[in-house]
């Protein structure tokens, strides 16, 4: 059922996220969907929580596998770009969720909690990496660049292909004096480029 909610959001957009659409994607009855999700708002809440849980697990694994604070910072930010079908879908869902949350207090509270956790993680990684400037400001600038690049790439992948997004990330890290040590980056060496 979670996969069906995700697929409808990623492939059809927020405006088409309905009980009926999820039932069709899951190959089940609307009654079965309503047993788990009584309304559209429940679908949205579930999709947002699913996105948060998925990306949190991924960034925790990337951070744990990194060899240095700068490598961890780059790996965590790298997974936030829209580099493949999965991360592009995640970016699309995130933007759709944000649009829906603006007019809903519960949804915006979920968004703010997730955003604050993301900012705290990136802020901690930036501070450990030793920037030349204020770590909080650098973290916010890096987040804005990554999330902006991912949103633009999800909407126009030809204008922002993966190599351009990665070059943008590396240029921004370099501008803040946060370039990782030379050598292959663990995320790319493993062939993974997930969003978070």
C-alpha positions in Angstrom: 0.0 0.0 0.0 2.9 2.4 0.8 4.4 1.7 -2.6 1.1 2.6 -4.2 0.8 5.9 -2.4 4.3 6.7 -3.3 3.8 5.8 -7.0 0.7 7.9 -7.3 2.4 10.9 -5.9 5.6 10.5 -7.9 4.0 9.6 -11.2 0.6 11.5 -11.2 1.3 14.4 -8.8 -0.3 15.6 -5.6 -3.6 16.7 -7.2 -4.3 13.1 -8.3 -3.5 11.5 -5.0 -6.9 10.0 -4.1 -8.2 6.8 -2.4 -9.3 5.6 -5.8 -5.9 6.3 -7.5 -4.1 4.4 -4.7 -6.5 1.5 -4.9 -5.9 1.3 -8.7 -2.1 1.5 -8.2 -2.2 -1.2 -5.5 -4.6 -3.4 -7.5 -7.2 -3.5 -4.6 -10.5 -2.1 -3.6 -11.1 1.4 -2.3 -12.5 -0.2 0.9 -9.1 -1.8 1.5 -7.3 1.4 1.1 -9.8 3.3 3.3 -9.2 0.6 6.0 -5.6 1.9 6.3 -6.0 5.5 5.1 -9.5 6.9 5.9 -9.0 10.0 3.8 -6.6 11.9 1.5 -5.0 13.7 4.4 -4.0 10.3 5.9 -2.4 9.4 2.5 -0.4 12.7 2.6 0.8 12.1 6.2 1.8 8.6 5.3 3.7 9.7 2.2 5.6 12.4 4.2 6.5 10.0 7.0 7.7 7.4 4.5 9.9 9.9 2.7 11.4 11.0 6.1 12.0 7.5 7.3 13.6 6.4 4.0 15.9 9.3 3.7 16.9 9.3 7.4 17.9 5.6 7.2 19.9 6.3 4.1 21.8 9.3 5.4 22.6 7.5 8.6 24.2 4.7 6.7 26.1 7.1 4.4 27.4 9.1 7.4 28.4 5.9 9.2 30.3 4.6 6.1 32.2 7.9 5.5 35.9 8.1 6.3 35.9 11.7 7.4 33.6 14.5 8.4 34.0 16.2 5.0 33.3 12.9 3.2 30.2 12.4 5.3 29.0 15.9 4.6 29.4 15.4 0.8 27.8 11.9 0.9 24.8 13.2 2.8 24.3 16.2 0.6 24.9 14.2 -2.6 22.0 11.9 -1.7 19.7 14.9 -1.6 20.2 15.6 -5.4 17.8 14.2 -8.0 20.3 11.9 -9.8 18.2 8.8 -10.7 14.6 7.8 -10.9 14.3 7.1 -7.2 15.8 10.5 -6.0 13.9 12.4 -8.7 10.7 10.8 -7.5 11.6 11.7 -3.9 12.2 15.3 -4.9 8.9 15.5 -6.7 7.0 14.0 -3.8 8.8 16.4 -1.4 7.8 19.5 -3.4 4.3 18.2 -3.7 4.1 17.6 0.0 5.4 21.1 0.7 2.7 22.6 -1.5 0.0 20.6 0.3 1.4 21.4 3.8 1.1 25.2 3.4 -2.6 25.2 4.2 -2.6 22.3 6.7 -1.3 22.8 10.3 -0.6 19.1 10.9 1.2 18.6 7.6 3.3 21.8 8.0 4.2 20.6 11.5 5.5 17.3 10.0 7.4 19.2 7.4 9.0 21.6 9.9 10.0 18.7 12.1 11.6 16.9 9.2 13.3 20.0 8.0 14.7 20.9 11.4 16.1 17.4 11.8 17.8 17.7 8.4 19.2 21.1 9.2 20.5 19.8 12.6 22.2 16.9 10.8 23.8 19.0 8.1 24.8 21.7 10.7 26.5 19.1 12.8 28.4 17.7 9.8 29.4 21.2 8.6 30.7 22.0 12.1 32.7 18.8 12.2 34.1 19.5 8.7 35.6 22.8 9.9 34.2 25.5 7.6 35.9 29.0 7.3 32.5 30.7 8.0 29.7 30.3 10.5 28.6 26.6 10.4 24.9 27.3 10.7 24.9 29.7 7.8 27.0 27.4 5.7 24.7 24.5 6.4 21.6 26.5 5.4 23.4 27.6 2.2 24.3 24.0 1.3 20.8 22.8 2.0 19.3 25.5 -0.1 21.6 24.7 -3.0 21.0 20.9 -2.8 17.2 21.2 -2.4 16.9 23.8 -5.1 19.0 21.8 -7.6 16.9 18.7 -6.8 13.7 20.5 -7.4 14.9 22.1 -10.6 16.2 18.8 -11.9 13.0 17.0 -11.1 11.1 19.5 -13.2 13.7 19.9 -16.0 16.1 17.0 -16.0 17.7 18.0 -19.3 18.7 21.4 -17.9 20.1 19.9 -14.7 21.5 16.4 -15.5 23.3 14.5 -12.8 26.8 15.6 -13.7 25.7 19.3 -13.5 24.1 18.7 -10.1 27.2 17.0 -8.8 29.5 19.7 -10.1 27.2 22.3 -8.4 27.6 20.5 -5.1 31.3 20.1 -5.4 31.8 23.8 -6.4 29.7 24.9 -3.5 31.6 22.7 -1.0 34.8 24.1 -2.5 33.6 27.7 -2.1 33.2 27.0 1.6 36.5 25.2 2.0 34.8 21.9 2.6 36.1 19.8 -0.3 36.6 16.2 0.9 40.1 14.6 0.7 41.1 13.4 -2.8 40.0 10.0 -4.0 36.8 8.4 -5.0 33.7 9.5 -3.1 32.0 6.5 -1.4 28.5 7.3 -2.7 29.6 7.3 -6.3 32.1 4.5 -5.9 29.2 2.3 -4.7 27.0 3.5 -7.5 24.4 4.9 -5.2 22.8 8.3 -5.4 19.8 8.3 -3.1 17.9 11.4 -2.0 17.3 12.6 1.5 
